[in-house]
Amino acid sequence: MRRYSATRRIETASRPSRSASSIAAVTILHIAIPTITAELAPSPSQTLWILDVYGFLLAGLLIVMGNLGDRIGRRRLLLLGSGLFGAASVLAAFAATPEVLIAARALMGIGGATLMPSTLSLIRTMFPDPRERTRAIGIWTASLSGGIALGPIVGGVLLESLWWGSVFLINVPAVVALVALAPRLVPEYRGAVAAPLDLWSVTLSFAMILPVVWSVKAVAEKGALGPAPVGALAVGLLFGAVFLARQRRLSTPLVELRLFTHPRFTGAILGAGLAMFSLVGVMLYNAQYLQLVHGLSPLAAAVALLPVMAGVGVMSVVSSVLVGRLGYAVVFGVGSLVAAGGMLALSRAPVGDGLVLAVVAAGVIGAGIAPMMTLATDVVVASVPASRAGAASALSETAAEFGAALGIAVLGSIGTALYRSRVLDGVPGDIPAEGAETVGSSLGAALGVAERLPVQTAAELSDLARAAFVDGLSAATVTAAVVLVVAAIVCPLLLRRS
């Protein structure tokens, strides 16, 4: 009877994980942005904000929302945030101007920031037993991978038959189901002492996080450091120092710095960041490899990436069983090495016939990353009292967000630099200087230039650009493999310590 009850509670925990909708909102947009650009005609700057404003506010608000849920009630915050996310999705779907769409995406970011800390902290409350909690978090992780996988596929199907706004409306049924079912199925929880939020800390957290996130995204966009990104990074670090100093003086801080004195907590936070650094940066390359090197459509490329999500989904659930037999450190370390092996295999994918290798290697990467993410989240949530689970969950999610942003910036810069060097060294001599500069910016731009050239020159340029891109992919994946090997050594050492 106990087993049945535990199963029912785990199924209930998976329902509030509608944060998968917020993840799908990101992956769908990458499929829809060409159509949105054609319909709304945003400027390049507006296009950047349409893509990035959601992530800016999500990263900036995660810590704040985690603390707010501990004070006003996690279920209440989940319902309020879900309602805002759903309403903003409707606004985005029917936006008539770029400005309205940017505003709607900003509101979606605010709503999305409530979902992951709320669901994770509720799992901490609902599952005090460590084994049940690990299993529940595995299902939570699997639901996120499902959102990532389904986003591009559903988006591709919708864009073939409906207008671009339909990609935002798919969030609404999930939100309606959550608002209807959560009050009946999910218990409320708030901290015993509901201390008010320190507004100075909230302000400083924004001043710390947003310039750093912008700096990382700017470097990723341009592929090089510049005065503006360096200045923004310096500003963020300065405010970060002030923020940390203030947290040490408060009796109820926004961030419990004492948590980082526990090696297990630090190892888990580090592991979450390094896992997302490797996964997101490499998957960005893999999606381009499938479409631009092998010529798959966006929908076909999304289907080809399903093995990644299948690996994540299965291993997220299996991780709880493996932990019971082998322990956190062993499962985490082996997962890191498996993912590193997948990265090295992907680095060997050739230009011509590497499609099967790329798909299989991506599945191996997903299967290795899943235990890292699941166990890191589990350790973080279990490391704190139930009254502070929301704040701890927000720290875990913030680490993952920063890891993802840094992965795109660092691995993207490595691959772009090598691509540019190789392609400019061999560009055909009959291409003018301005055309050569365009060719050096990206593989997509090079293929666009090739379409306007004579057949023989076009074929020569396309082959050169694809080979240079694969060289960049190889360098980025080898770098990611090295990062994962470091994680396989350092994080298990920290996880073994009490």
Disulfide bonds with the S-S distance in Angstrom:
none
